[in-house]
Amino acid sequence: MQALRVHAFDQPLQLDTLPTPEPAAGEVRVRVQACGISFFDLLIARGGYQWRPGLPFTVGSEFAGVVEALGPGTTGLAEGDRVGGSVSIGAWCQQLCVPANVLHPVAPQAALDEAAVLYMPYGTALYALRERGQLQPGETLLVLGATGTVGAAAVQLGKALGARVIGAATGAAKCAAVQAAGADAVVDLAADDWKDQVKALAGPAGVDVVADPVGGAFTDTAFRTLGWGGRHLVLGFASGSIGQLKGNLTIVKGASLVGVDLRQFKERQPDAARVLMQDVAALHRDGRIRPLITARWPLTEHAQACAQAGDRATVGRVLLLP
């Protein structure tokens, strides 16, 4: 089988031919049909993440495919099942062995390639909005970076949860994409008065929940749009810097700054995490959420695929098709 691997952090990815892996006890082998390219994948491939895997290693964290073989004692799945899942590394390949419990079923009527970019971003966004933010129907949600991986998921899930969604992005093209994704209103983060625009859209009660995967200076500004009892969800720092917030604002607004970490949620509350992922799958099955796929590339054209995925002007997800 073929796999995209890192041999040195300062060198391009290499497409290697490897033996077909055999699933161990409790594992399954998946014939991979599609892989997502995330910011995390690009970062770890160039050695820029806080954890560096031993060399060489196969890149890739998101995938979907068909169960091809079961390891000894594996139950709950069968050959031919359509599944999606996520790992830290190893997904950019044609055949992947993983523990059965990291996989989630993909309904026959759901697009299998979309499932490759479903569980990490939508799982993160649903955990943030529902479990951490306690978002309620009729509340106002502000989503920063609303065309990003998690931001776009938060826009769709906010609507699915019955909220009024204000999407925030930079530039006319991205703002148009946010509008097309179903946001009730859109603001351009490049505008000097974007905070005032959000306040006007939210009305006297202010914003109830902020979904913030951007960080930097946007955190302080967005927090100031919250109304009494608002919740500001910290999902990441796509801006490249950690936001700074004056603590007195939490008192003035009676508001909360809430951290979101799907990885620890899955480790500490595995049963609840499985239910959450089942809910993501059901929303996808029913057509209430749908990842925007902007391009599909074969493994042999991985350089072009990664360049497109890493371009901040790109709207939507880029897939590799092993």
C-alpha positions, 0 to 999 in steps of 0.5 A: 500500500501507499502512504504519505510519510515524513522522513525529515521535517525540512523535506517534502513528504514522500509517497512510500510503498509499505506492506499491508498492515494486519489488525491486532486484537481489538483493531480493524483495517480500513480501506481508506477512501478519503482523508482530510487535510487540516491545519494540525496535519500541516503543522505536525508534518513540518515539525511545528507542533508541540509534539514531534512523532519519531521519524519516519511517520505517516501524516494524517488525522481524519479519514473515512473508508470501508472496514476491510478486515477485523483483528482477533476478538474485534466486535461491533463492526463487520467487513464492508461497514462504512466508517469515519474516524480520527487519529493523531497521525497515520491516516494519509494512506490506503490501508489503516489499522485502528482500534475499533472504538475510534470509528463511527458508522457512516449511514448508507445515505450519507456521503462517505468522503464528507465523513472524512472531515466530519468528526473532528471539527463537528465533534469539537463544535458540538461539544463546544456549543452544546456541552460547554456553552449550553447554547439554547434555541433562540439565543444569539451565537457569534462565530469567529473565523466562520469559514475555518474548519471548526468555525464553519462547523459551528455555524451549521451546528448553531443553526441546527441547535436553533440559535441565531447565528452571526458569522464573522470572517475576513474579506468579501469572498469569505463573508459570502461563503458564511452567508451561503452556509446559513448564517443569519448575519455576517460581519467582516473582521477587517472592518474597524467597527465590526464590534459595533456591527455585532452589537447592533445585530445582537440587540440590547441583550447582546451576544449569548455565546461566542465561538472563538477558534481565532484568538489574538486581539479578536478575543477581547473584542468579541468578549465585549459583545457578550450580554449578561451571563454570556459564554465565550468559548475558547476553541483555538488560536488560528490567528497565531497568538493567544488572546489577552482578556482583562479579568474585570470584564467577566465581572462586569458582564457576569460572563464566563470564559470557557475552555474547549478540548475535545481530546480531554473530553474523549479521554475523561468521559468516553461514554458521553463522547461516543454519544456526542459523535453518534449525534454528529453522525445522525445530523449528517445522515439527516442532512442538517450538517454538511461539510463543504468540500472544495477540492479532491486530490489523489495522493500523487498530487499531495503537494498541490493539495497541501498548498491549497489547504494551507492557503488562507484564501481557500474556503472549504475543505481539501481532501486526499483520495487514496 
